[in-house]
Each structure stands twice: as C-alpha cells, then as structure tokens.
Amino acid sequence: LRDQHNRDVDQVKESYEIKLRENVQVLKTATSQSELLKNKVIEAERINRQIKEEKNKDGPSAIEATEMQAKLQASLREKDRIIDELKSAVDVRETRIKLLSKTDDADTTEQVKGLKQKIEERDHQIQDLNEKLRKSEASIKDLRGSLYESDRKFHLASQEGVSTGQ
C-alpha cells in the first residue's frame, strides 16, 4: 500500500513538473513575442521621429508619409495578432494554473504564483507597448494631415504664381 502511495505521489509530482516546464516554455514564448513587439514599437517611434525631422526640414512627400503610415498599420496588425496569441496562451496557462492551484504542494503553488505574476507583468508590458504604438500612429496621422494642408497651400501658392506670371 505504501509503495502504491509513493508511486502515486511520484506520478503527481512528475505531472506537476511537466506542467511547470510547459508553463515555463509558454512564458519564454511570451517573452520573446513581447521583445519582438517592443522592437516594432521602437521602430515605429524611430520612423515617427524621422517623419517629424523631415517635416521640420522640407516636409516629407505624400508618398513617404503614406509608406510610413502603411508600415505602422502593418506593425499594428502584427501587434494585434501577437496580442491575440498571447491572450490565448494566457487562457491556456490560467486553465493549467487553476488545475495546479488545487493541489496542496506548497512548492508548486509558489511556482504557480510566480508564473502568474510574470504573466501579469508581461501583459502589462504588452499593454504599454500597445499604447505607445497607438500614440505613434495618431502622431503619424496628425503629421499626415499637416503635410496634406502644407501641400495644398503650396499647390495654391504655385497656381497663384503661375496665374500672376501669365
């Protein structure tokens, strides 16, 4: 009876260790995806700064602004896809964590709590990066609007110059 109990305990322990390794792997995946998202936001901010610098010099052409906006929109779509994947992974992890949380193993419970905290931190980072990207996109839209207005004024001024010359 004792041997059977020990085997059962070993099986449960092994099951928890496997689940813990799976959770660690999911966390690593979430971390790498978070880093990719962070890099994309940094790139969007860099592009945003370039547009502002170009605007301050000569003003970017409408084509450049359109290309920048297309890149930002593609980046935003990619970010949304990553966030959806991460949310799905979090749902799976939470289900696993709930199963693990029902045990009396203190070490496993502490590990689960630590993983939950890391997941919450990653989710917060993702939300921050999402907000930065949205702000960058809004800034690009503002710059594009002012570029359009500037191009329109230039076009009107050049037409007035042509008609005055005739």
C-alpha positions in Angstrom: 0.0 0.0 0.0 2.9 2.4 0.9 4.6 1.6 -2.4 1.4 2.3 -4.3 1.0 5.6 -2.5 4.6 6.5 -3.2 4.2 5.7 -6.9 1.0 7.8 -7.0 2.8 10.7 -5.3 5.7 10.4 -7.8 3.2 10.4 -10.7 1.5 13.5 -9.4 4.9 15.2 -8.8 6.1 14.3 -12.3 2.8 15.6 -13.8 3.3 18.9 -12.0 6.9 19.1 -13.2 5.8 18.5 -16.8 3.1 21.2 -16.5 5.6 23.6 -14.9 8.1 23.0 -17.8 5.2 23.7 -20.2 4.3 26.9 -18.4 8.0 28.0 -18.4 8.1 27.3 -22.2 4.9 29.3 -22.7 6.4 32.2 -20.7 9.6 32.1 -22.8 7.5 32.3 -25.9 5.5 35.2 -24.5 8.8 36.9 -23.5 10.2 36.6 -27.0 7.0 37.8 -28.6 7.0 40.7 -26.2 10.5 41.6 -27.2 9.5 41.5 -30.9 6.6 43.8 -30.1 8.9 46.1 -28.2 11.3 46.3 -31.1 8.4 47.1 -33.5 7.3 49.9 -31.3 10.8 51.3 -31.1 11.0 51.1 -34.9 7.6 52.9 -35.2 8.9 55.6 -32.8 12.1 55.9 -34.9 10.0 56.3 -38.1 7.8 58.8 -36.3 10.9 60.9 -35.3 12.2 60.7 -38.9 8.9 62.0 -40.2 9.0 64.8 -37.7 12.6 65.7 -38.6 11.8 65.6 -42.4 8.7 67.7 -41.8 10.8 70.3 -39.9 13.3 70.4 -42.8 11.4 70.2 -46.1 8.3 68.3 -45.1 8.0 64.7 -46.3 6.3 63.9 -49.5 2.9 62.5 -49.5 4.3 59.2 -50.8 6.8 59.0 -47.9 4.0 59.7 -45.4 1.8 57.1 -47.0 4.6 54.5 -46.9 5.2 55.3 -43.2 1.6 55.0 -42.4 1.3 51.7 -44.2 4.3 50.4 -42.2 2.7 51.5 -39.0 -0.6 49.9 -39.8 1.1 46.6 -40.8 3.0 46.8 -37.5 -0.2 47.4 -35.6 -1.9 44.5 -37.3 1.1 42.3 -36.4 1.0 43.5 -32.8 -2.8 42.8 -32.6 -2.1 39.3 -33.9 0.6 38.7 -31.3 -1.6 40.1 -28.5 -4.4 37.6 -29.6 -1.9 34.8 -29.5 -0.6 35.8 -26.1 -4.1 36.1 -24.7 -4.8 32.6 -26.0 -1.6 31.4 -24.4 -2.6 33.1 -21.1 -6.0 31.5 -21.2 -4.4 28.1 -21.6 -1.9 28.8 -18.8 -4.6 30.0 -16.5 -6.5 26.8 -17.0 -3.4 24.8 -16.2 -2.6 27.0 -13.2 -6.1 26.5 -11.9 -5.6 22.8 -12.0 -2.3 23.1 -10.3 -3.7 25.5 -7.7 -6.0 22.9 -6.4 -3.1 20.8 -5.0 -1.6 21.0 -1.6 2.0 21.1 -2.8 3.5 24.3 -1.4 6.4 24.4 -3.8 4.2 24.0 -6.8 1.8 26.6 -5.5 4.6 29.1 -5.1 5.9 28.4 -8.6 2.4 28.9 -10.0 2.1 32.2 -8.1 5.4 33.3 -9.6 4.4 32.4 -13.1 1.1 34.2 -12.6 2.9 37.3 -11.6 5.3 37.1 -14.6 2.3 36.7 -16.9 0.6 39.7 -15.4 3.9 41.7 -15.8 4.1 40.7 -19.5 0.5 41.6 -20.1 1.1 45.0 -18.6 4.2 45.5 -20.8 2.2 44.5 -23.8 -0.5 47.0 -22.9 2.1 49.7 -22.5 3.7 48.9 -25.9 0.2 48.8 -27.5 -0.5 52.3 -26.1 2.9 53.6 -27.4 2.2 52.2 -30.9 -1.3 53.7 -31.0 0.1 57.1 -29.9 2.7 56.9 -32.7 0.0 56.1 -35.2 -2.0 59.1 -34.0 1.1 61.3 -34.4 1.6 60.0 -37.9 -2.0 60.8 -38.8 -1.5 64.3 -37.4 1.7 64.8 -39.4 0.0 63.5 -42.5 -2.9 66.0 -42.0 -0.5 68.9 -41.7 1.5 67.5 -44.7 -1.7 67.5 -46.7 -2.5 71.0 -45.6 1.0 72.2 -46.4 1.0 70.5 -49.9 -2.4 72.1 -50.6 -1.1 75.6 -49.6 2.0 75.1 -51.7 -0.1 74.0 -54.7 -2.4 77.0 -54.3 0.6 79.3 -54.0 2.2 77.8 -57.0 -1.0 78.2 -59.0 -1.3 81.8 -58.0 2.3 82.4 -59.0 1.6 80.8 -62.4 -1.6 82.8 -63.0 0.2 86.0 -61.8 3.0 85.3 -64.2 0.6 85.0 -67.1 
